Amino acid sequence: MAHRRLPRRTAGLHPRGRLAHAVQGALIALACSSGALHATASAQTTAAQADGRQAYRIAAGPLDDALANFASAAGVSVTVPPQLVRGRSSADVDGRYTVEEGFARVLAGSGLYVEAVPGGAYVVHRLPDAQGGGVSTLPAVTVTARGLSTEGSHSYAAPGASIMKSAESLRDIPQSVTVVTRQRMDDFNLNSLEDVLSQTTGLSLETLGAGNKLFVARGFEIRNMQVDGVSKGFWGGTSAMGIQPDMAMYDRVEVLRGAAGLLLGNGTPGGTVNFVRKRPLAETYVGVEAQAGSWDHYRTMLDATGPLNADGSLRARAVASYEDRGYYTSKTETRQPFFYGVLEYDITPQTQLTLGGRYQHFRKDGAYWYGGLPSSTDGSDLKLKRSTSFGPSWAYYKAETQEYFAEARHDFNDRWTFKVAGTYQKTQRSDSTLWVRGNADPQTLTGAYLIASATPREQLETKAIDANVTGKFDMFGRKHTVVLGANRLEELGKSANVYDFANRIPLDLSNPHQVGVAEKDLEPNLSDERTVSQGVYGTLRLQVADPVKLVLGGRLSWYDYKDKLAPGSAFKQTREFTPYAGVLVDVTREWTAYASYADIFEPQSNNKTVSGSPLQPAIGSNYELGIKGELLDGRLNTSLAVFYIRQNDRAMVDPDNATGCPGSASGGPCYVNGGKVESKGIETEVNGEIVPGLQAWLGYTYNNQVYLKDRDSTGQATSNEGQAFSSITPRHIFRAGASYRLPGDFNKFTVGAGVTAQSKTGYYSGDIWRQQTGYAIWNAFARYQIDPRWSLSLNVDNLFDRVYYTSPGQNVYGEPRSAMLTLRGQF
């Protein structure tokens, strides 16, 4: 259960406009205050070194808070399994103690004790019966990756990440990584994938017309996500054809920005996301939630875990929730039952088996339609009501997801570990609705139209496996680490859908629910697709000098696609090599500088050259230089990075063979490699405890991305050249938030606030410029601790009721001000 905390960033940003000036000021102030706090802590430590004791004054109260306050005052980190301390209280601590003596005072009479672990951290355990005054106990059980778990940490600073296939401190990963902890998700009521990623540094999002979410980092879509390090692809990992995974099942969310070809093989250089599931705990714990909010939004949740046998070798966890909610769009309702279950069994002290599954059902009725609101013909805002919807009463969308996963892990010794994990997921959906098309005249509100749209059936299956060996070895008097592995992702998609383009229905903006428009029975188009991505990978971390690590890695990948119902659709990419390299230098005990190169390929072999050969893939190369800090004994993580991405060899039409390509079976255009885009910028981030009781996060991204080369079928430069290639990526993105537990007599109250701000976005649609102006959305919460087991929270989102769109197309409004009341119990 060793627990190591990680680095955080400083803030040196060049100003760009009013938003950037404000961000810069906030970052400088935060950096200065952090530096002053650290200097004070260092001075206190020096003064206490004479006898190893220092003065403490910790008020009596809930045991988890007393432990957190003592650890903060002592300048150490402590891992506290939440099930051990729930409902327990501590006496006051007032006097001079060593760290161990102080912990003993805090835990007096509780039947618990602390164990010192490497890295200057401590872990709370239960005493045997003979020492604990009759307190029941279970033998210590080593649980996989517990050192990285954020559950029960009460912190916004994660001790590390597993996104690189092994448990690593953030300081030891030479790329930008953000970890959203369980505490942040609970404090700010982040129950969905959209909630989490919209508050993550450097990410922007767009709501597509069908309701699915598109997430973007550094100007590129994130098309492949992972769960516990196993790739889930795009539809399997993100919206799952309309179903966003319930965040109640996850301990944390890890986001890597920049090319992730080492992990994924193919994709874009924007990044990837790794969701880390909750695992069974060694002690019994039950958590319950009941929520009620705006627009008849109701949700309940139950989380239960504990051992199933006397020696604790078999453990289980179950998480269930049910959501029934309305929306700000009129006459809209969804219902979503969810269940997650997992078993862990220690076959031997060295071998562990994990089995689990998830079931999720989603149904949306009433105001459901494709396309969102119509855009105007001149780019102006039509200023329709935010409650406007064009879904007829008969419209519906329903989907069901079943997921099963298994993992086996064997520790050969304290240096070498083998792990294999696999998952199978099947999602089925159907819908019937209308699709908004065309643009509306801002004066007459006419010109847009509807077409009938239906998906009688659609099914996506995801089969994935990842196996790897991680180990440590000695060479030239130093310790080094290695990871060797292989993975495979197979996606099978069968669909039957139809769009009735031939029969347009004029859109009546005065008839929001299209009364009188009947549902149509149409013959669907069929597809049966299969995509396989697989490869072998490896990384080597060499400690070349005391302060210097060299990271070298690579991957060999294969990609294959085919639609069984579309002859000539098959294409593949074979033996594509992806390199990876980084260097890390420990500048001080708390700061690490790094530089890295990573790339990723995007298959384009469905396009053919004039000779008939498949087009080479586009290569997205990510160069990054940065510094990461791990301050206040790991309670505060910081980072600052400069990045440059170039995606070369994008497909362009061959101007000499723009039609009737002799190398193409379809007779369409031939293609050449030649398109180029560029993305560059800076990112800075802070996560963790600023002062005792104050947890905060702050992230700022400056990103400038542009088409360097984009030619039409005649070989002439298109209007894209020199323009941004991602219309939904703002130049400036600022995310920040904090929570503070009030001191003294008011310590049962915790208050918090957060802000999501971005600069304008826009794009040309023909000759029309469409734009979403910059905006800032504020959220706030307050929590009252009723007693050691129960708490009551109020969250308010979009506090100042800002009216905005989620994209420059002005098709989907951002959610208006809403409130949610949450009652939580922990037993």
C-alpha positions in Angstrom: 0.0 0.0 0.0 3.0 2.3 -0.5 1.7 5.7 -1.5 3.8 8.2 -3.4 2.6 11.7 -4.2 3.6 13.7 -7.3 4.6 17.0 -9.0 2.8 20.2 -9.8 3.4 23.2 -12.0 4.5 26.7 -11.8 3.0 29.4 -13.9 4.9 31.5 -16.3 2.6 32.4 -19.2 2.8 35.1 -21.8 -0.3 37.3 -21.8 -2.9 37.1 -24.6 -5.9 39.3 -24.1 -8.0 40.0 -21.0 -8.6 36.4 -20.2 -4.9 35.5 -20.4 -4.0 38.6 -18.2 -6.4 37.4 -15.5 -5.1 33.8 -15.7 -1.5 35.0 -15.5 -2.3 37.0 -12.4 -4.0 34.1 -10.7 -1.2 31.7 -11.5 1.5 34.1 -10.3 -0.4 34.7 -7.1 -0.9 31.0 -6.6 2.7 30.2 -7.3 3.9 32.9 -4.9 1.6 31.7 -2.1 2.7 28.1 -2.7 6.3 29.1 -2.5 5.8 31.0 0.7 3.9 28.1 2.2 6.7 25.7 1.3 9.4 28.0 2.7 7.4 28.3 5.9 7.0 24.5 6.1 10.8 24.1 5.5 11.6 26.5 8.3 9.3 24.8 10.7 10.9 21.5 9.8 14.4 22.8 10.4 13.5 24.2 13.8 12.0 20.9 14.9 15.0 18.8 13.9 16.7 19.3 17.2 14.7 16.7 19.0 12.5 15.4 16.3 9.4 16.9 17.9 7.3 19.9 17.1 4.2 21.6 18.5 0.8 20.4 17.3 -2.7 21.7 18.1 -5.3 19.5 16.4 -8.9 19.9 17.5 -11.0 16.9 18.4 -13.5 15.8 15.7 -14.0 13.2 13.0 -11.1 10.8 12.8 -10.5 11.2 9.1 -10.3 15.0 9.4 -8.0 14.8 12.4 -5.6 12.5 10.5 -5.7 14.8 7.5 -5.0 17.9 9.7 -2.2 16.2 11.6 -0.6 15.0 8.4 -0.8 18.4 6.9 0.8 20.0 10.0 3.5 17.4 10.1 4.3 17.8 6.4 3.7 14.1 5.5 1.2 12.2 3.5 -1.1 9.5 4.9 -3.2 6.9 3.1 -6.5 6.4 5.0 -8.8 3.6 3.9 -12.2 5.3 4.4 -13.9 2.2 5.8 -11.5 2.2 8.8 -12.3 5.7 10.0 -16.0 6.2 9.1 -18.0 7.1 12.2 -14.9 7.4 14.4 -13.8 10.4 16.4 -10.4 11.6 17.7 -9.5 13.4 20.9 -7.6 16.7 20.6 -3.8 16.7 20.1 -2.1 19.5 21.9 1.6 19.3 22.6 5.0 18.5 21.2 5.4 15.1 19.5 7.3 13.3 16.8 5.3 12.3 13.8 4.8 8.8 15.1 3.9 10.0 18.6 1.4 12.4 17.1 -0.3 9.8 14.9 -0.5 7.5 18.0 -2.2 10.3 19.9 -4.7 10.9 17.1 -5.5 7.2 16.8 -5.6 6.5 20.6 -8.5 4.2 21.4 -9.5 3.6 17.8 -7.9 0.2 17.3 -5.8 1.6 14.4 -2.2 2.4 13.9 0.1 3.9 11.2 2.8 2.2 9.3 5.7 4.2 7.7 6.3 3.3 4.1 9.0 4.3 1.6 8.9 8.0 0.4 8.1 9.5 3.8 4.4 8.5 3.7 2.2 6.6 6.2 -0.6 4.1 5.9 -3.4 3.5 8.4 -4.1 -0.1 9.4 -6.3 -1.9 11.9 -4.7 -3.4 15.0 -5.0 -7.1 15.8 -7.7 -7.8 18.4 -5.1 -8.2 21.2 -3.9 -4.6 20.7 -7.1 -3.0 19.6 -9.2 -3.5 22.7 -11.5 -6.1 21.1 -11.9 -4.2 17.8 -12.6 -6.7 15.1 -9.9 -7.1 12.4 -9.1 -8.8 9.2 -5.5 -9.9 8.2 -3.7 -7.4 5.9 -4.5 -8.0 2.3 -2.3 -6.6 -0.5 -4.7 -5.2 -3.1 -3.6 -4.4 -6.7 -2.6 -0.7 -7.4 -3.9 0.5 -4.0 -1.0 2.9 -3.9 -2.6 5.0 -6.7 -6.2 4.9 -5.4 -7.7 8.3 -4.7 -10.7 7.1 -2.9 -10.8 8.3 0.7 -7.8 10.6 0.1 -9.9 13.8 0.5 -7.4 15.3 -2.0 -7.4 16.8 -5.5 -3.7 15.7 -5.8 -3.3 12.1 -7.1 -0.3 10.1 -6.0 0.4 9.0 -9.6 -1.1 7.4 -12.7 -1.2 4.0 -14.3 -1.9 5.3 -17.9 1.6 4.3 -19.0 0.9 0.6 -18.1 2.7 0.7 -14.7 2.2 2.7 -11.6 4.2 5.9 -12.0 4.6 9.2 -10.2 3.4 12.1 -12.4 6.9 13.4 -12.2 8.2 10.3 -13.9 5.9 10.6 -17.0 7.5 12.9 -19.6 4.1 14.1 -21.0 1.2 16.2 -19.7 -1.1 14.1 -17.5 -4.1 15.2 -15.4 -5.8 13.0 -12.8 -9.3 13.9 -11.7 -9.6 12.3 -8.3 -12.7 10.8 -6.6 -12.9 13.7 -4.2 -13.2 16.2 -7.0 -15.9 14.2 -8.7 -17.9 14.0 -5.4 -17.4 17.7 -4.4 -18.5 19.1 -7.8 -21.1 16.4 -8.6 -19.3 15.1 -11.7 -21.6 12.1 -12.5 -20.9 11.8 -16.2 -18.1 11.6 -18.6 -19.0 15.1 -20.0 -19.0 16.5 -16.5 -15.4 15.3 -15.8 -13.8 16.1 -19.1 -15.4 19.6 -19.3 -13.5 20.5 -16.2 -10.2 18.9 -17.2 -7.2 21.1 -18.2 -6.7 21.6 -22.0 -9.9 19.8 -23.1 -12.8 21.3 -25.0 -16.0 19.6 -26.1 -18.8 19.9 -28.6 -22.3 18.3 -28.4 -23.0 16.7 -31.8 -26.5 16.9 -33.3 -27.3 13.3 -32.2 -26.4 14.2 -28.6 -23.0 12.5 -28.6 -20.0 14.3 -27.2 -16.8 15.1 -29.1 -13.8 15.7 -26.9 -10.8 17.6 -28.2 -7.2 18.2 -26.9 -4.7 20.4 -28.6 -7.0 20.7 -31.6 -7.4 17.0 -32.2 -10.3 14.7 -31.4 -9.7 12.1 -28.7 -10.9 9.0 -30.6 -9.6 6.2 -28.4 -10.1 5.7 -24.7 -9.1 3.1 -22.1 -10.5 1.5 -19.0 -7.9 0.1 -16.6 -5.3 0.4 -19.4 -7.3 -1.7 -21.9 -8.3 0.1 -25.1 -12.0 0.6 -25.7 -11.9 2.5 -29.0 -14.1 5.5 -29.7 -17.7 4.4 -29.4 -16.8 1.8 -26.8 -15.0 4.2 -24.6 -16.7 7.6 -24.9 -20.4 8.0 -25.5 -21.1 4.4 -26.4 -23.7 5.4 -28.9 -25.4 7.8 -26.5 -24.6 6.1 -23.2 -22.0 7.9 -21.2 -20.6 5.6 -18.4 -21.7 6.5 -14.9 -18.8 7.9 -13.0 -19.9 6.2 -9.8 -17.9 3.1 -10.8 -14.5 4.9 -11.2 -11.9 5.8 -8.7 -10.2 8.4 -10.9 -9.9 9.6 -14.5 -6.4 9.9 -16.0 -6.0 12.2 -19.1 -2.8 12.2 -21.2 -2.5 15.1 -23.7 -0.3 14.7 -26.7 0.4 11.7 -29.0 -0.3 8.3 -27.3 0.8 6.0 -30.1 2.9 3.9 -27.7 -0.3 2.9 -26.0 -2.8 2.9 -28.8 -1.0 2.5 -32.1 -3.4 4.5 -34.3 -5.4 7.7 -33.7 -4.8 11.4 -33.5 -2.1 13.2 -31.5 -4.6 14.9 -29.2 -4.3 12.3 -26.4 -6.2 9.6 -24.6 -8.2 9.1 -21.4 -7.9 6.1 -19.0 -10.8 5.4 -16.6 -9.7 3.5 -13.5 -12.4 1.4 -11.9 -13.2 1.2 -8.2 -12.0 -2.1 -6.7 -13.2 -4.1 -3.7 -11.9 -2.9 -0.3 -10.5 -5.1 2.4 -13.0 -3.7 4.9 -16.8 -3.4 4.8 -18.0 -0.1 3.5 -21.5 1.1 2.4 -22.1 4.4 0.7 -25.5 5.8 -0.3 -26.6 8.9 -2.2 -30.0 10.5 -2.9 -30.1 13.5 -5.2 -32.9 15.9 -6.4 -32.4 18.8 -8.8 -33.7 21.2 -11.4 -36.1 20.0 -14.1 -37.2 17.0 -12.0 -33.8 15.5 -11.9 -33.6 12.6 -9.5 -30.8 10.1 -8.8 -30.0 7.4 -6.2 -26.8 5.5 -5.7 -25.6 2.6 -3.6 -21.9 1.5 -3.2 -21.2 -1.6 -1.1 -17.9 -3.4 -0.7 -16.0 -5.7 1.7 -14.6 -9.2 2.2 -16.7 -12.3 1.6 -14.7 -14.8 3.6 -12.9 -15.0 6.9 -9.3 -14.4 5.7 -10.3 -11.5 3.3 -8.9 -13.2 0.2 -12.2 -12.9 -1.6 -13.6 -9.4 -1.9 -16.5 -7.9 -3.7 -18.0 -4.5 -4.7 -21.3 -3.5 -6.2 -22.3 0.0 -7.3 -25.9 0.6 -8.5 -27.7 3.8 -9.5 -30.9 4.9 -11.0 -31.5 8.3 -12.7 -34.8 9.8 -13.8 -34.5 13.3 -15.1 -36.0 16.0 -17.2 -34.1 18.7 -19.1 -34.1 22.4 -19.8 -35.5 21.5 -23.3 -39.3 21.1 -22.9 -41.0 17.7 -22.7 -37.8 15.7 -22.5 -37.2 12.8 -20.1 -34.5 10.2 -19.7 -34.3 7.1 -17.4 -31.0 5.3 -16.8 -30.6 2.3 -14.5 -26.9 1.3 -13.9 -25.1 -1.6 -12.2 -21.4 -2.4 -11.7 -20.1 -5.4 -9.9 -16.6 -6.8 -9.3 -14.9 -9.7 -7.5 -11.3 -10.0 -6.5 -9.7 -13.3 -5.3 -6.2 -13.8 -4.0 -5.5 -17.3 -5.4 -2.1 -17.1 -3.6 -0.3 -14.3 -1.9 1.3 -13.6 -5.3 -1.6 -14.2 -7.7 -4.8 -12.3 -8.0 -7.9 -12.8 -10.2 -10.5 -10.1 -10.9 -13.9 -10.5 -12.6 -16.6 -7.9 -13.1 -19.3 -6.5 -15.3 -21.5 -3.5 -16.0 -25.0 -3.1 -17.1 -26.5 0.3 -18.2 -29.7 1.2 -19.9 -30.7 4.5 -21.3 -34.0 5.8 -22.7 -34.9 9.3 -23.9 -38.4 10.2 -24.8 -40.2 13.3 -26.2 -38.0 16.1 -27.3 -35.3 14.0 -29.0 -34.1 15.0 -32.5 -30.9 15.2 -34.6 -29.1 18.4 -35.7 -29.8 20.6 -32.7 -31.1 24.1 -33.4 -30.9 25.5 -37.0 -28.1 27.9 -37.8 -28.9 31.3 -39.4 -28.1 32.1 -43.0 -25.9 35.1 -42.1 -24.1 33.8 -39.0 -26.2 35.8 -36.6 -27.7 34.4 -33.4 -31.4 33.4 -34.0 -31.9 33.8 -30.2 -34.4 31.0 -29.9 -35.4 30.1 -26.4 -33.1 27.7 -24.6 -36.1 25.4 -24.0 -36.8 25.1 -27.7 -37.0 21.6 -29.0 -38.1 20.1 -32.4 -38.6 16.5 -31.3 -42.1 15.2 -32.0 -43.9 13.4 -29.2 -43.3 10.0 -30.7 -39.5 10.4 -30.9 -37.4 8.1 -28.8 -33.9 6.9 -28.3 -33.0 3.8 -26.3 -29.7 2.0 -25.8 -28.4 -0.8 -23.6 -24.8 -1.6 -22.7 -23.4 -4.9 -21.2 -19.7 -5.1 -20.3 -17.7 -8.0 -18.9 -14.0 -7.8 -17.9 -11.4 -10.0 -16.3 -7.9 -9.5 -15.1 -5.2 -11.8 -13.8 -2.0 -10.6 -12.1 1.0 -12.5 -10.8 3.9 -11.1 -8.8 6.9 -13.3 -9.5 8.8 -11.4 -6.7 9.0 -7.8 -5.5 10.5 -6.8 -8.9 8.6 -8.6 -11.7 4.9 -8.7 -12.4 2.8 -10.1 -15.2 -0.7 -8.8 -15.9 -3.3 -9.7 -18.5 -6.7 -8.0 -18.8 -9.5 -8.4 -21.2 -12.9 -6.9 -21.8 -16.0 -7.5 -23.8 -18.7 -4.9 -24.3 -21.9 -4.9 -26.4 -24.1 -1.9 -26.9 -27.4 -2.0 -28.8 -29.6 1.0 -29.7 -32.5 2.1 -31.7 -34.2 5.4 -32.3 -36.9 7.2 -34.4 -36.9 10.9 -34.8 -36.5 13.9 -37.1 -33.2 15.6 -38.3 -33.0 19.4 -38.6 -31.2 20.4 -41.8 -30.4 23.7 -43.6 -30.2 27.3 -42.3 -33.0 29.7 -41.2 -33.4 33.3 -42.4 -33.0 35.5 -39.2 -35.8 37.8 -40.4 -38.5 35.3 -41.5 -37.2 32.2 -39.5 -37.8 30.1 -42.7 -35.5 28.0 -44.8 -34.6 25.2 -42.5 -36.2 21.8 -43.0 -36.6 18.4 -41.4 -36.1 14.9 -42.7 -37.3 11.7 -41.2 -34.5 9.6 -39.5 -34.6 6.2 -37.9 -32.2 3.5 -36.7 -34.3 0.4 -36.2 -31.3 -1.4 -34.9 -27.6 -0.9 -34.3 -25.1 -3.0 -32.4 -21.5 -2.4 -31.5 -19.3 -5.1 -29.9 -15.8 -4.3 -28.5 -13.4 -7.1 -27.7 -10.0 -6.1 -26.2 -7.1 -7.6 -24.4 -3.8 -6.3 -23.0 -1.0 -8.3 -21.6 2.3 -7.0 -20.2 5.3 -7.7 -18.0 6.8 -5.0 -15.8 10.1 -5.4 -14.0 13.0 -3.8 -12.4 16.7 -4.8 -12.9 20.1 -3.7 -11.9 22.8 -2.7 -14.4 26.0 -0.6 -14.0 25.2 -0.2 -10.3 21.8 1.4 -10.9 18.1 0.3 -10.9 16.2 0.4 -14.2 12.6 -0.6 -15.2 11.1 -2.2 -18.3 7.6 -2.8 -19.7 6.9 -5.3 -22.5 3.4 -6.0 -23.7 0.9 -6.6 -26.5 -2.7 -5.6 -27.0 -5.5 -6.1 -29.4 -8.8 -4.2 -30.0 -11.6 -5.6 -32.2 -14.7 -3.5 -33.0 -17.7 -5.0 -34.7 -20.5 -2.7 -35.8 -23.8 -3.7 -37.4 -26.3 -1.0 -38.2 -29.6 -0.4 -40.0 -30.4 3.2 -40.4 -32.2 5.5 -42.8 -32.4 9.2 -43.6 -35.3 10.3 -45.9 -33.4 13.1 -47.8 -35.9 12.9 -50.7 -38.9 14.2 -48.7 -38.1 17.5 -47.0 -40.5 18.8 -44.3 -40.5 22.6 -43.8 -39.4 23.5 -40.3 -42.0 25.5 -38.5 -40.2 27.4 -35.7 -43.6 28.3 -34.2 -44.5 24.6 -33.8 -41.7 23.4 -31.5 -42.8 19.8 -31.2 -43.8 19.4 -34.9 -47.4 18.5 -34.2 -48.9 16.8 -37.2 -45.6 15.3 -38.5 -46.0 11.5 -38.4 -43.5 8.8 -37.9 -42.4 7.1 -41.1 -41.7 3.4 -41.8 -38.6 3.4 -44.1 -36.3 0.7 -45.5 -33.0 1.1 -43.8 -29.4 0.9 -45.1 -27.3 -1.8 -43.7 -23.6 -2.0 -42.7 -21.5 -4.7 -41.1 -18.1 -3.3 -40.1 -15.1 -4.9 -38.5 -12.0 -3.0 -37.3 -8.9 -4.5 -35.7 -6.1 -2.7 -34.1 -3.2 -4.7 -32.5 0.4 -4.4 -31.7 3.4 -5.0 -29.4 5.0 -2.4 -27.3 7.8 -1.8 -24.9 9.5 0.9 -22.8 12.8 1.0 -21.0 13.5 3.5 -18.2 17.2 3.8 -17.6 18.6 5.6 -14.6 21.7 6.9 -16.4 22.8 9.1 -13.5 21.4 9.9 -10.0 19.2 12.8 -11.3 18.7 11.6 -14.9 16.3 9.1 -16.3 16.2 8.2 -20.0 12.9 6.7 -21.4 13.0 4.8 -24.7 10.1 3.0 -26.2 8.3 1.8 -29.3 5.4 0.0 -30.8 4.8 -2.1 -33.9 1.2 -1.9 -35.0 -1.3 -3.5 -37.4 -4.6 -2.0 -38.5 -7.4 -3.7 -40.5 -10.9 -2.5 -41.6 -13.7 -4.0 -43.6 -17.4 -3.6 -44.2 -18.7 -7.0 -45.2 -21.7 -5.4 -47.0 -19.6 -3.0 -49.0 -17.3 -4.7 -51.6 -13.9 -3.0 -52.0 -14.2 -1.2 -48.6 -11.3 -3.2 -46.9 -8.0 -1.5 -46.1 -5.2 -2.0 -43.7 -1.9 -0.8 -42.3 0.8 -3.2 -41.5 4.0 -3.1 -39.4 3.7 0.6 -38.6 6.5 1.5 -36.1 5.8 4.2 -33.5 8.9 5.5 -31.5 8.8 7.1 -28.1 11.6 8.9 -26.2 12.0 11.1 -23.1 14.5 12.4 -20.7 13.8 13.4 -17.1 16.2 15.4 -14.9 15.5 15.9 -11.1 16.5 19.5 -10.7 15.8 19.4 -7.0 14.2 17.0 -4.6 10.8 18.4 -5.6 11.2 19.5 -9.3 11.8 17.5 -12.4 12.4 18.9 -15.9 11.6 16.8 -18.9 11.7 16.6 -22.7 9.9 14.1 -24.9 9.0 13.0 -28.4 5.9 10.8 -29.1 4.0 10.2 -32.3 0.9 8.3 -33.6 -0.3 7.3 -37.0 -3.8 7.8 -38.6 -4.6 5.2 -41.3 -5.5 6.5 -44.7 -5.0 3.4 -46.8 -8.7 3.5 -47.8 -7.5 6.2 -50.2 -5.5 5.0 -53.3 -2.7 6.6 -55.3 -2.6 6.7 -59.1 -0.6 3.4 -59.0 -3.3 1.7 -56.9 -1.2 1.5 -53.8 -2.8 2.5 -50.5 -2.0 6.0 -49.2 0.6 6.1 -46.4 -0.8 7.1 -42.9 -0.7 10.6 -41.5 1.9 10.9 -38.8 1.2 13.1 -35.8 4.4 14.0 -33.9 4.3 15.6 -30.5 7.3 17.5 -29.0 7.1 18.6 -25.4 9.3 20.4 -22.9 8.3 20.9 -19.4 8.8 20.9 -15.6 6.8 19.1 -12.9 6.8 19.7 -9.2 5.8 17.7 -6.2 5.4 20.1 -3.4 4.5 20.0 0.3 5.4 16.3 0.5 3.2 15.5 -2.4 0.1 17.3 -1.3 0.4 19.8 -4.1 1.3 18.8 -7.7 2.3 21.4 -10.4 3.4 21.3 -14.0 4.3 23.6 -16.9 4.7 22.4 -20.5 5.4 23.8 -23.9 4.2 21.6 -26.8 4.5 21.5 -30.5 2.5 19.0 -32.7 2.8 18.6 -36.5 0.6 16.2 -38.4 2.2 15.5 -41.8 1.1 13.5 -44.9 -2.6 14.1 -44.6 -4.6 13.0 -47.6 -5.1 15.4 -50.4 -6.7 14.9 -53.8 -4.2 14.3 -56.6 -4.7 17.3 -58.9 -3.5 15.3 -61.9 -6.0 12.5 -61.3 -8.9 14.2 -59.6 -11.5 11.9 -61.3 -11.5 8.4 -62.7 -8.5 7.3 -60.7 -7.0 4.2 -62.4 -5.8 2.9 -59.1 -9.2 3.1 -57.4 -11.9 0.5 -57.7 -14.6 3.1 -57.3 -13.2 5.3 -60.0 -13.2 8.4 -57.8 -10.2 10.7 -57.2 -6.6 9.6 -56.6 -4.9 10.9 -53.5 -1.4 12.0 -52.4 0.2 12.5 -49.1 0.9 16.2 -48.5 -1.5 17.9 -46.1 0.0 19.5 -43.0 -1.5 20.9 -39.8 0.3 22.4 -36.8 -0.7 22.9 -33.1 1.5 24.6 -30.5 1.0 26.1 -27.1 1.6 26.0 -23.4 -0.2 24.3 -20.5 0.1 24.8 -16.8 -1.7 23.1 -14.0 -1.9 23.0 -10.2 -3.8 20.3 -8.1 -3.9 19.7 -4.4 -3.7 21.3 -1.0 -2.7 24.9 -0.9 -3.1 25.4 2.8 -4.7 23.0 5.4 -8.3 22.6 4.6 -8.1 24.2 1.1 -8.0 21.9 -1.9 -7.7 23.5 -5.3 -7.1 22.8 -9.0 -6.1 25.3 -11.7 -5.3 24.7 -15.3 -4.6 27.1 -18.2 -3.9 26.2 -21.9 -2.8 28.5 -24.7 -3.2 26.7 -28.1 -2.7 28.0 -31.6 -3.5 25.5 -34.3 -3.5 26.1 -38.1 -3.7 24.4 -41.5 -0.2 24.7 -43.0 -1.0 23.0 -46.3 -4.5 22.1 -47.6 -5.1 21.9 -51.4 -8.1 21.3 -53.5 -8.5 19.0 -56.5 -6.8 21.6 -58.8 -3.8 21.8 -56.6 -4.7 25.3 -55.4 -4.6 26.4 -51.7 -8.0 26.1 -50.1 -9.5 28.8 -47.8 -8.5 26.5 -44.9 -4.8 27.4 -45.2 -3.8 29.7 -42.5 -7.0 29.1 -40.6 -7.6 27.0 -37.4 -8.3 23.4 -38.3 -10.4 22.8 -35.1 -13.2 25.2 -34.9 -14.2 24.2 -31.4 -10.7 24.6 -29.9 -10.4 27.9 -28.1 -7.0 29.7 -28.1 -7.3 30.1 -24.3 -8.9 27.6 -21.9 -9.0 28.2 -18.2 -10.3 25.7 -15.6 -10.1 26.4 -11.8 -11.8 25.5 -8.6 -11.4 25.0 -4.9 -13.1 23.7 -1.8 -12.4 24.9 1.8 -13.5 23.4 5.1 -14.2 26.2 7.5 -12.2 26.3 10.7 -13.2 26.3 14.3 -16.8 26.2 15.3 -17.8 26.2 11.6 -15.8 23.1 10.7 -18.9 21.1 9.7 -19.3 23.4 6.7 -17.3 23.0 3.4 -17.7 25.5 0.6 -16.4 25.5 -2.9 -16.5 27.1 -6.3 -15.2 26.6 -9.8 -15.0 28.2 -13.2 -14.7 27.0 -16.8 -13.6 29.8 -19.1 -12.6 30.0 -22.7 -12.0 32.5 -25.5 -14.0 32.7 -28.7 -14.3 30.0 -31.3 -15.5 30.2 -34.9 -15.3 29.0 -38.4 -16.3 29.9 -42.0 -19.3 28.1 -43.5 -18.8 29.1 -47.1 -18.5 32.9 -46.9 -20.4 33.1 -43.5 -18.4 33.4 -40.3 -20.0 31.6 -37.4 -18.8 32.4 -33.9 -19.3 31.6 -30.2 -17.9 34.4 -28.1 -15.8 33.7 -25.1 -17.5 32.9 -21.8 -17.0 31.9 -18.2 -19.3 29.5 -16.4 -19.2 29.5 -12.6 -20.2 26.6 -10.3 -20.5 26.5 -6.6 -21.3 24.1 -3.7 -21.8 24.0 0.0 -21.7 20.9 2.2 -22.8 20.4 5.8 -21.5 17.5 7.8 -24.7 16.5 9.8 -22.8 13.8 11.8 -19.8 11.5 11.1 -21.9 9.4 8.7 -24.3 11.9 6.9 -23.7 15.0 4.9 -25.9 17.3 2.9 -24.6 19.2 -0.2 -26.0 21.8 -2.5 -24.4 22.3 -5.9 -25.3 25.1 -8.3 -24.1 24.9 -11.9 -23.9 27.9 -14.3 -24.3 30.1 -11.2 -24.8 33.4 -13.1 -27.1 31.7 -15.8 -24.8 32.5 -18.7 -26.4 32.0 -22.1 -23.9 30.3 -24.5 -23.6 27.6 -27.2 -21.4 24.6 -27.0 -20.0 25.3 -30.5 -19.8 28.1 -33.0 -22.5 26.5 -35.1 -25.0 27.7 -32.5 -26.9 24.4 -32.6 -26.9 23.4 -28.9 -27.2 25.7 -25.9 -25.1 25.1 -22.8 -27.2 24.1 -19.8 -28.8 27.0 -17.9 -28.4 27.5 -14.2 -29.4 24.4 -12.3 -29.3 23.2 -8.7 -28.8 19.7 -7.1 -29.3 18.7 -3.5 -27.4 15.6 -2.4 -27.7 13.6 0.8 -24.7 11.2 1.3 -24.3 8.5 3.9 -21.2 6.4 4.7 -21.2 3.3 6.9 
